[in-house]
Every structure is written in structure tokens, then in C-alpha cells.
């Protein structure tokens, strides 16, 4: 019980801080009971200098598009790998193990490349990188799910005169729809939580929430209440999703290396 | 580089240890378990950068809950961000976020142990310690290895948390390899040096990656 409390202490504290007014925040020791205020939420949502709503739209759009494209690519790739035998097991292992490599290695080269193509500070650029980051995980998951589908079903469909595309869309897709949703949500969460590339590839226009929240540490001093409010709002979406995909999580985290 | 190595090793050690204790505790089953289970793994879902921010608030000298109450109860002015303590603060924060992940892996492995084995050992009169040492541990070694390996890789390349918490400072005391590359490449604008460091790191990391591919092939 106490252990659980310790693990959730940062979260509890940040939610509490977000409801305190500035005077209460700086009291020592921090009071546990206080009059809650919505000021900081109001501030970050309306402040003209701090574009919280833009960060929010950026985050949502980037996460949504990158995970959608990831899923589409990985679905086709997984089908090709499992059923058509494209690529060797070694190739798959190589792709899925890419995520063991520190992402920072790619950062300088991607930055230089994107600069040439004018992709810095655009959502498109960040979406592209996030797809790259997400593919290894999504692919390893989808491949393992697809391997569980019995081959006979497909063969009988083939006898009935269905072609490859029809098989994929009418038979495979409905069968793996729930794991696919889980994979989608996981990629969404990864993209939402990604920090490094969102940091180096955005200047002003394409900033996401994870970066935005840390922007409050300004030269004038740290605006704790606002940081707390922004952080609280930013962790809500992954949370809602997380509860939905809990049972797939172990597989997702260990998947690539266990195979 | 040195910091990355130390950081990676200590966090992995702490997380494996705590994760195992927690997993064993949950394995013994108690009331209200499902609900607590969900609460326990929540830190995993948070963005590391946001989790870092939260801890920055939690451990802050002036407004933090923890230093505030330590001062209130014990009268000690504990500065978690002073050069002496900073590494342990970071290790602690990393452990706070990722122990649940190790816990999850080990817990899944514990559930895979055939229950008859443990019952049989109880009948033979094995104590708790013997049970853990001779039955449970051998069974979960693969899980420990996977979890430890993943955690080591992740904390070796740690970026988000440290960037948000200290930015690599004070000085370059907490500059992990990722932070170093970021600094040279983007703060100081030396893309060439950053790329070179990246390539060296890449070659270093290829060793464990190739190793796992090899291990995986053997199992096929």
C-alpha cells in the first residue's frame, strides 16, 4: 500500500500543485489541505504567449497521423513477412532490434537532412520521424499476432476465389482487429510521449505538449503552478489509453527481444 | 560516458531488486490486488519528460513536498539537486518510473511457475528463503535477464528525464551520452563531432543487438 503510494507520489503531488494558488505553492512545508483553484488551468488555456492549445493540436495530430501510417505500413509488412515469406527471420530481427539502439544517434543526421528539405519545425517532419520510431515495435507485435492465425482459414478463402487483397481486408483484418487497436494505441502513446525528436525538430510551430510543458522553465523563474497544470493535462490521454491496453503491455515491451 | 555506464548499471540493479520484491509480494496474493496492480504500473505510461517535470516539482528545494517535510520533521536542509546528491536523485527517479516495468515482466514469469512445484516443496518442508532460492529464482532467470537487459539499454541512453531535470549539469556531472551528443550537436552546433560520437555509440550498441539476434536464432 505504502509502496504504491510512493510510486504515485509524483503524480499525486503534481495534481495537487496544479490546483494550488501561487501563495500556497511557496509555503513550507507544503500544506496537504488547501482551497483548490482552477487559475493555472485557466491561465495556460488562455495565455497569449504560451500557446497551449496549439501544442495540444500538434500533439494530437502528430500522434494520430504517425500511428495511423505506422499501422498501415506494419499491417502490410507483417502480412508479407508471415504469409508471403518476404525477408528472412534475420531481417525481421534486425528491424525489431533497431529500437535497442539509442535514438540520439540518428538525431544529427536527421536534423541535417530535414534542414535541406525544409522539414524543420513542421508537423510532417515530426510525423515522419515518429513513424520511424514506432515501426519496430508495431511490426514485431503485429507479426506475432498474425502468426497465431491458422493458415487453413486463409486457404479455404483462397479456394473460394478470394484474392490476396480480399483475404487481407475481409478475413485477416477482422480477426486481428483488437490486437491491432492495441498496437495503434501503443504507437499513439509512444508518439505522444516522445521527447527527443520533438525537441530538436521543432522551434515554434510544431512544438508538442511534452516539450511545451517544459517550456515553462523560463528565464524569469519557474512557473510551478502552470507547469503542474500543463503536465496534468498532458498525462491524461496516455492514461485513458493505458488502462485499455494493459494486458498487451508486457508483450509490447518485451516483444521485440523475445522473438 | 562514464555517467551513462554508472547510471545504467545502478538503475538496472535497483530496479531488478525492487521489481522482484514487488512481484513476489503480488505473487503471494492479497485483497484488493487488481486495483493496486493498476495503480502500481501507472508511472510506466507517463512520458519520461513529464515524469521528470513532476519530480522536479516534488524534489524542489523551495516548493517540493519531500524536502519540505524532511525539513519539517527532521530539521535537515536536504538539497536533492546539489552536486553531491544529484546522481542518486536521478537514479531514484529512474527507479521510481521503471521499477513497475521490471515488476510486470517478473510478475508474468512468476505466474508461469507450475504451482505444484511450490506446493511440493512446501510439503518437503522448504522455508520461504529456500523456496525463493532454489525454485523461484531459477525459473525467472530468463525474465530477469530480459528485464535487466532492456532496462540497461534504456537507461544507458537516457535523455528525456535528465534533460528536463538537470540539463546535464551541474557542469557535466550528469551528462549522459545522449545529452552529450545533443549538446555538441545542437547547443554548440558541432554536427560533425556529434555524428562521430553517434557512430561510436552505434558501434558499441551493435554488440548487444547482434548478441540478441544470435541468441534468438539459436532458439529457433
Contacts between the chains, C-beta under 8 A, distances in Angstrom:
chain1	res1	chain2	res2	distance
A	1	B	36	7.3
A	3	B	22	6.7
A	3	B	40	7.7
A	4	B	36	5.4
A	4	B	39	5.2
A	4	B	40	5.4
A	6	B	96	7.5
A	7	B	39	7.8
A	7	B	40	6.0
A	7	B	42	7.4
A	7	B	43	5.7
A	7	B	96	6.3
A	7	B	99	7.4
A	7	B	100	6.6
A	8	B	39	6.2
A	8	B	42	6.2
A	8	B	43	7.3
A	9	B	58	6.6
A	9	B	65	7.5
A	10	B	43	7.6
A	10	B	51	6.5
A	10	B	54	3.9
A	10	B	55	5.2
A	10	B	57	7.9
A	10	B	58	5.1
A	10	B	96	7.0
A	11	B	42	6.8
A	11	B	43	7.5
A	11	B	46	7.4
A	11	B	54	6.4
A	13	B	54	6.9
A	13	B	57	6.4
A	13	B	58	4.9
A	13	B	65	5.0
A	14	B	53	7.6
A	14	B	54	4.4
A	14	B	57	5.8
A	14	B	58	7.5
A	17	B	57	5.6
A	17	B	63	7.6
A	25	B	63	5.2
A	26	B	62	6.5
A	26	B	63	5.8
A	28	B	62	7.2
A	28	B	63	7.8
A	28	B	68	5.1
A	28	B	71	7.0
A	28	B	72	7.7
A	29	B	65	8.0
A	29	B	68	3.9
A	29	B	69	5.2
A	29	B	71	6.7
A	29	B	72	4.0
A	30	B	63	6.7
A	30	B	64	7.5
A	30	B	65	5.2
A	30	B	68	4.9
A	30	B	69	7.7
A	89	B	217	7.3
A	89	B	220	6.6
A	90	B	213	7.0
A	90	B	217	7.4
A	93	B	212	7.9
A	93	B	213	4.7
A	93	B	216	5.7
A	93	B	217	7.6
A	94	B	213	6.9
A	97	B	209	4.8
A	97	B	212	6.2
A	97	B	213	6.2
A	100	B	153	5.3
A	100	B	205	6.7
A	100	B	208	6.7
A	100	B	209	5.0
A	100	B	212	7.4
A	101	B	202	6.5
A	101	B	205	5.1
A	101	B	206	7.7
A	101	B	209	6.7
A	102	B	156	7.4
A	102	B	157	3.4
A	102	B	177	7.3
A	102	B	178	6.0
A	102	B	201	6.1
A	102	B	205	6.3
A	103	B	157	7.4
A	103	B	159	7.9
A	104	B	157	6.6
A	104	B	159	6.2
A	104	B	177	7.6
A	104	B	178	4.1
A	104	B	181	4.9
A	104	B	182	6.4
A	104	B	198	6.8
A	104	B	201	7.6
A	105	B	181	7.6
A	105	B	198	4.1
A	105	B	199	7.5
A	105	B	201	5.8
A	105	B	202	4.9
A	105	B	205	7.9
A	106	B	198	7.6
A	107	B	181	6.8
A	107	B	182	7.0
A	107	B	185	6.6
A	107	B	186	7.8
A	107	B	194	7.7
A	107	B	198	7.4
A	108	B	181	7.2
A	108	B	185	4.6
A	108	B	191	5.0
A	108	B	194	4.5
A	108	B	195	4.7
A	108	B	198	6.1
A	109	B	195	6.4
A	109	B	198	7.7
A	111	B	185	7.3
A	111	B	186	7.4
A	111	B	191	7.3
A	112	B	191	6.1
A	189	B	45	6.8
A	192	B	47	7.0
A	193	B	46	7.4
A	193	B	47	3.5
A	193	B	48	7.0
A	193	B	49	7.6
A	193	B	50	7.7
A	194	B	47	7.9
A	195	B	47	6.7
A	195	B	48	6.7
A	195	B	49	4.3
A	195	B	159	7.0
A	195	B	160	4.1
A	195	B	163	7.3
A	196	B	159	5.4
A	196	B	160	6.9
A	196	B	178	7.6
A	196	B	182	7.7
A	199	B	163	7.6
A	200	B	182	7.5
A	200	B	186	5.8
A	210	B	47	5.0
A	210	B	49	4.8
A	210	B	50	6.1
A	210	B	160	7.9
A	211	B	49	7.8
A	213	B	49	7.5
A	213	B	50	6.1
A	213	B	53	5.9
A	214	B	49	6.3
A	214	B	53	6.1
A	214	B	164	5.3
A	224	B	57	6.0
A	224	B	60	7.6
A	224	B	63	5.7
A	227	B	53	5.9
A	227	B	57	6.8
A	228	B	57	6.1
A	231	B	50	5.1
A	231	B	53	5.3
A	231	B	54	6.0
A	234	B	47	7.1
A	234	B	50	5.7
A	235	B	45	7.8
A	235	B	46	5.2
A	235	B	47	7.2
A	235	B	50	5.7
A	238	B	45	4.9
A	238	B	46	6.8
A	238	B	47	7.1
A	239	B	42	7.3
A	239	B	45	5.9
A	241	B	45	7.9
A	242	B	42	7.5
A	242	B	44	7.8
A	242	B	45	3.9
A	243	B	38	6.9
A	246	B	38	7.2
A	246	B	41	7.6
A	249	B	41	7.7
A	249	B	44	7.6
A	249	B	104	6.8
A	250	B	104	5.4
A	250	B	105	6.4
A	250	B	108	5.1
A	253	B	101	6.4
A	253	B	104	7.4
A	253	B	105	7.4
A	253	B	150	7.2
A	254	B	105	6.2
A	254	B	146	5.7
A	254	B	147	8.0
A	254	B	150	7.1
A	257	B	146	6.3
A	257	B	149	7.1
A	257	B	150	6.6
A	257	B	212	5.6
A	257	B	216	7.8
A	258	B	146	6.7
A	259	B	216	6.1
